[in-house]
Amino acid sequence: MTQKDITFVADFLTEHFNEAPELYNRKGKYFNVERVGQYLKDEDDDLVSPPNTEGNQWFNFLKNSTHLKESPLLFPYYPEKSLHFVKRQMEGVIDQCLQKPADVIGKSVHQAVCMSLYKTSQSEDSTPHLFKLPFLWNDKTSNIHYVLFTILENSICKIHILKRHTDTSRSVSNGILAVEFGNFLNNSVNESSDSRCYSCLDAHFYDDETVTVVLKESVEQEGKERVLAQLPLS
């Protein structure tokens, strides 16, 4: 803060926050804070003591700018109004901006298909987070939309791939399938199927034909293996 700022605050406190011992036993305001309180009143009346904008660098800049003076991108300033009034004005503008997109998007979205992924009998409040890693990919060449995800209940070694045509009127065979990462990385067929089981940490499409996955060894031991694998979508 500059010395000018400190002086301004000190003068304000001296002028408006004088003690009033005779009012201590009374309910209500002890101090004159009208110049501050006028900005916080939730009413449309003009301010009792509007601010002096003379010498304000921002207002001078706008006044001297031909392009910004009437720009619709700048929110209008109401020097005679409270913050509540300005807040309501801004909320109205924002609501107006969002209403049209909301109407258009809302009317264009509809349910194409419904699939039951899992069931739970527990109450909604205590339902565990079972849906993980949703990753979207759009194959513009084939007009196919993919969703990669895992379900944490009894299938940590599986990754699910949901496939839908972007034209909802067309159907695609094998709409959903699961890929299981079992013991495919074992060095020999003699190894136990449980000794090298892998779960999926993350999965993304690398391109239209390849899926990249990060696998973690599921066995509880030191130095768990991490594997970066690329799988052909076919």
N, C-alpha and C positions, 0 to 999 in steps of 0.2 A: 504494500500500500504506500502511496505517496503521502507526503505531509499534508497535501491539500485534501486527500481523502479522509485522513484522520481528523483534520480540523472540521470538515463537513459533518462527520459523524458526531464529534464532540458538541458542535453547535446544535445539532438536531436533538441530542439527548438533553442538553441544557434547556432547550426551548420547550420540549414536549414531555419530558419525564421528571418534572419537578415533583418532589414528595408532597403529599397532601395528608398529613396525620389526622386531620379532622374527618377524613373519609375512611379511615382504616376499619372502623366498626360497621361500615355500611357495605351492603352487597353492591356489586357493580364495578365500574371502571374507576381506577384511582388515577390514571394518567390520561393525558390528551394524546392519543395516537391517531387522530383523524387523518393525517396525511398518509399514514401507512394503511390504516384500516379501510380507507375509501377504495383501495385497490382490491380488497378481499370481499367486499359486499356483493352478495349474489342478487344484483338488481341492475336494471337497464338505465338508471338515472345517470346523468353526467357527473363526473368527479367534482367534488367541492373545490379541490385545489389541484387543477391539472398541472402536469409537469411542464417545465420550461425547456423546450427543445432547441432553443437558440444556441448555435455553436456546436450542436451535435454533429459529429463527423459523418455518421451514417446518413442522416437526413440531408446534409449538405451534398453528399455524394450522389444520392438519389435525385435530388433536385437539379443537379447539374448534368445528369446523365439522360440523354435523349431517349435511349433505348430502354432503360430500366424504369423510367418515370411512370410509364403506363403498362409495364410488363404484367401479364396475367400470372406469371410464375411467382411473383412476390406477394406474400400475404399482406393485405391492406392493414395500415396502422390506424388505431382509433385512440388518439391522445386524450380524448375526453371520457373514455369508458374504462370500467374496472376490468381486472383480469378474468373474472367470471364471465363477463360479457364476451371478451375475446375468445375465451375457451369454448363457449357455446357456438360462436361463429365458426371457429376452426373445426369443431366436431361436425357441424352441419355440412361444411365443404367436404370433409373426409368421407362422411356417409354418402354424400352425393356422388363422389368419385368411385366409391366401391359398389354402389347399388347396381349400376348397369352391368359391370362384369359378373357380379353375383347372379343376376337374372339370366344372363346369357349362358354362363357356365352351368348354372343349376338346371336350365331347361335342356342342355345338351348331354347331360350325364344320366345314364340309366343302367340298371343292372343287366348284364349280358348273360351271366351264368352264376350259379351258387354251388359251391362245393363244401362239404363238411370235412374239415381237416382233422379235428379231434373233438372229443366230448369230455366234459368234466362235470362231476356232480356237486362240486364244492360251490359255496356261495360266491357271488361275483366279487365281493371285496377281497377274498382270500385266494382267488384264482391265480395260479402261478403264471409267470410270463413264459409261454411256451413257444411263441412265434419269434424266430430270430433270423438275422441277416437278410432281410428282404432287399434284394438288389434287382433293379429293373434294367432291361435291355431291349432296344427296338431294332430289329433287323429290317432296315428300309428296303433292302433288295427283295426280300421275300414277303415283306409286309407282315412279319410275325413279331408279336410282343412276348417277351419272356420275363418270368419272375423266378429268381433263385431264393430259396429260404430253407431253413432247418426247423424241425420241431423237436424240442428238447425232451419230450416225454417218450422214453423207451426207443428212441431212434437217434441217438447222438452221433452214430456212425453213418447217417444218411443225409444226403442233400436232395432236396426236392426241386424239380424244374417244372414250372407251369408254363404252358405254351398256348397262346391264343392268337387268332388272326386279327389284325387291326380293323378289318371289316367285320363287325359283330354279326353280320348276317351269314357269314361263312363259318363253317366248322372245320376244325383241324383234328386229325386223328391223334391219339395218345396225348390228350390235353394235359395230363399231369403224370409225371413218373418220378421215381426215386433212384438215386445212385448210392450204393452202399460201399463204404470203404472198410473192408474187412482185413483179411491177411494177404492182400494182393502184393504187398511189398516184401513178403517173406522170402528168404534166400532159397528155401527148398520146401518141397511138399511135406517133409518130415517135421517141420516146425509146428508147434501147437497153434491152433487157430486163434487162441486167446492171447498168445504171447506178443503179437504185434498188431493189435487192433488200433485203428486210427479214427479220430473224430475230426470234424471240420471246424476250424477256427474262423475262416472267412472264405468267401467265394465271390468272384466277379467274372463277368464276361471279358475275355481278352480281345476277341473280335467276334464276327458273326458265326464263326465255326468252332471256337475254342473257349473253354471255361477254365479259368485259373483258380485253384483252391490252395489254401494253406491248411495242412493237416497236422494234428498233434497226436502223439502216441498216448493212448488212453491208460496204459498201465501206470499205477502209482509207484514211481521210482525216481531216483536221481538222474539228471541229464536226459529228460524226455526228448525224443527226437521231434524235430519240426521238418515237415516236408513241403516244398513248393512244387505242385504238380499241375501240368496242363493237360486237360482232357478234351479230346475231340467231341463235339456235340453229337456227332453221328453215333 
